[in-house]
Amino acid sequence: MTLSEEARERLADVVELQPTKNAELQERWGVEGGSEVHSYLESELKEYYYRDDNSLIRATAEAAELVDVEPGVEGDPDERPSVIRVPELQAQVFQVVAGPDERSESVVSVLHKLREAFGIDPDTDDVRSALQSLRRKEVVEVEYRTVPTFRLAVERDTVDVEVAD
């Protein structure tokens, strides 16, 4: 199957962001809704992606070779990842969120740490989205108290974090 330039670029996004969700691809591709993402995946990239047991979108090995893009997560599939490739905000969140032996913290707490550590003021929804994406990559875990709270699921120094464009 020959892919158009747009399809190759979008497939590269799937490889880079995996494991991912419709909403994350929707934002990356600038489309109207998750149904448009699903429709595109089914019509243009059906041979190159699948949904895992948690319904997360993952690229096939053939897709990664085809677009020559490093996957968003590297490591043994039965263990936590050893390398993650994430946007800058997710890398910053990884640096400030509570460690695995610390008390988990709220999105607002992480936001305050980002302001202090990096002098940035992202939207609360962007911080929540970054935490959830890191959770899908299995390097952050959630604990439900009055509100969802987060902490690292791994020691910070066991994962190389690379900032992807």
ChimeraX attribute file (.defattr): number of C-alpha atoms within 10 A of each C-alpha:
attribute: neighborCount
match mode: 1-to-1
recipient: residues
	/A:1	6
	/A:2	7
	/A:3	12
	/A:4	10
	/A:5	9
	/A:6	10
	/A:7	15
	/A:8	17
	/A:9	14
	/A:10	20
	/A:11	24
	/A:12	22
	/A:13	21
	/A:14	29
	/A:15	28
	/A:16	23
	/A:17	27
	/A:18	24
	/A:19	23
	/A:20	22
	/A:21	20
	/A:22	17
	/A:23	16
	/A:24	18
	/A:25	21
	/A:26	17
	/A:27	13
	/A:28	13
	/A:29	13
	/A:30	10
	/A:31	13
	/A:32	11
	/A:33	13
	/A:34	16
	/A:35	13
	/A:36	13
	/A:37	21
	/A:38	16
	/A:39	12
	/A:40	14
	/A:41	21
	/A:42	14
	/A:43	10
	/A:44	18
	/A:45	21
	/A:46	12
	/A:47	14
	/A:48	19
	/A:49	20
	/A:50	16
	/A:51	13
	/A:52	11
	/A:53	7
	/A:54	8
	/A:55	11
	/A:56	14
	/A:57	21
	/A:58	22
	/A:59	25
	/A:60	15
	/A:61	12
	/A:62	12
	/A:63	20
	/A:64	18
	/A:65	12
	/A:66	14
	/A:67	15
	/A:68	11
	/A:69	15
	/A:70	16
	/A:71	21
	/A:72	23
	/A:73	22
	/A:74	16
	/A:75	12
	/A:76	9
	/A:77	8
	/A:78	6
	/A:79	8
	/A:80	17
	/A:81	19
	/A:82	16
	/A:83	17
	/A:84	26
	/A:85	22
	/A:86	23
	/A:87	15
	/A:88	15
	/A:89	18
	/A:90	22
	/A:91	19
	/A:92	21
	/A:93	19
	/A:94	23
	/A:95	16
	/A:96	20
	/A:97	24
	/A:98	23
	/A:99	19
	/A:100	17
	/A:101	11
	/A:102	11
	/A:103	11
	/A:104	22
	/A:105	19
	/A:106	20
	/A:107	22
	/A:108	15
	/A:109	15
	/A:110	25
	/A:111	22
	/A:112	15
	/A:113	19
	/A:114	21
	/A:115	12
	/A:116	12
	/A:117	12
	/A:118	10
	/A:119	10
	/A:120	14
	/A:121	12
	/A:122	13
	/A:123	11
	/A:124	13
	/A:125	11
	/A:126	14
	/A:127	21
	/A:128	19
	/A:129	17
	/A:130	22
	/A:131	27
	/A:132	17
	/A:133	21
	/A:134	22
	/A:135	17
	/A:136	17
	/A:137	23
	/A:138	18
	/A:139	23
	/A:140	21
	/A:141	19
	/A:142	17
	/A:143	14
	/A:144	10
	/A:145	10
	/A:146	7
	/A:147	10
	/A:148	13
	/A:149	20
	/A:150	27
	/A:151	25
	/A:152	24
	/A:153	18
	/A:154	18
	/A:155	11
	/A:156	17
	/A:157	8
	/A:158	12
	/A:159	17
	/A:160	14
	/A:161	22
	/A:162	15
	/A:163	14
	/A:164	15
	/A:165	8
